[in-house]
Amino acid sequence: MSRVKDVLSAASRGILDSLRGFFLIFTLDREIELQRSLKRETKSKIIRRAQMTTPSTSKEKQEEPRILHRTLQCSLLNGGVFCLSIFAFNGIILPLIEALLTFSFSFGGQLNAAQWVWSWTSPVLSATFSTLWILPLFVLSKFVNCFWFQDIADAAYKYSRGRPQLLPSISKMIADMLFSMVIQALFLVQAMVMGLLPIAVFNGLLSMLHMCLLYSLYSFEYRWFNEGWELPKRLTHIENHWPYFFGFGLPLAILTSIPSSTLVSGNEARPTTKANNYPLRLFSPVVALANTIFNRTIGRSRST
């Protein structure tokens, strides 16, 4: 019973931290600016006491973007493209295909046959759309917006924890980022496959669990990257403490919202580590697949 209580407590803590980020993002800019003003004031006093000239801080203000501004940019780009494409597919293309199918079968009085054909055509079309459009768009947006997302995460991290501790080499950082993109793309495919399992309710719950963990990885990754955590450590941490990260990603998975606002809560959150006795190795299949892909491509090119 205590184990169930720990799982529910961790999931509730994750939900609260995720929701807190939605509101924190509107006030964090003001708090960061107040912190900078106090630092500048303290520095100015020290300089005056040492009888030195005060350096200009205008460059610092111009170089560091505001979190809310960056968040709106990411939201408009990602949310606009994703939402419009999904709305067009579900609200226009699918109903149009269904209407044409029903119209074509209506001449022979075979409406039941039209409904039967549509019952398996609709899932196939949805899966095809997700694979050929949503998945590549997800990877592309991950690559294009990584700099904007990193600005948001860096500002939040500096405010709460100080200077980031990145990976030791640039090549290691690039390799880690590319491997992470592959893992996330494959894990998204795995979530789609779980949703297509012929098991009522259970397939939806499995797919939801995958999406919650994926959103949590997507949100916390920038913080852990700034702490110098490599990808295997990031994935293991999510698998070991899955109740919290399930709760953290649940609001985003339900509302199909935009991940940029959770970047702040991912930097500010304090993940609970109580319910870690039953890790879920959901990332293990895609990690093994990604390792196989990299070994057969990059490993082979290096050996030749």
Secondary structure, 3 states (H helix, E strand, C coil): CHHHHHHHHHHHHHHHHHHHHHHHCCCHHHHHHHHHHHHHHHHHHHHHHCCCCCCCCHHHHHHCCCHHHHHHHHHHHHHHHHHHHHHHHHHHHHHHHHHHHHHHHHCCCCHHHHHHHHHHHHHHHHHHHHHHHHHHHHHHHHHHCHHHHHHHHHHHHHHHCCCCCCCCCHHHHHHHHHHHHHHHHHHHHHHHHHHCCCCCCHHHHHHHHHHHHHHHHHHHHHHHHHCCCCHHHHHHHHHHCHHHHHHHHHHHHHHCCCCHHHHHHHHHCCCCCCCCCCCCCCCHHHHHHHHHHHHHHHHHHHHC
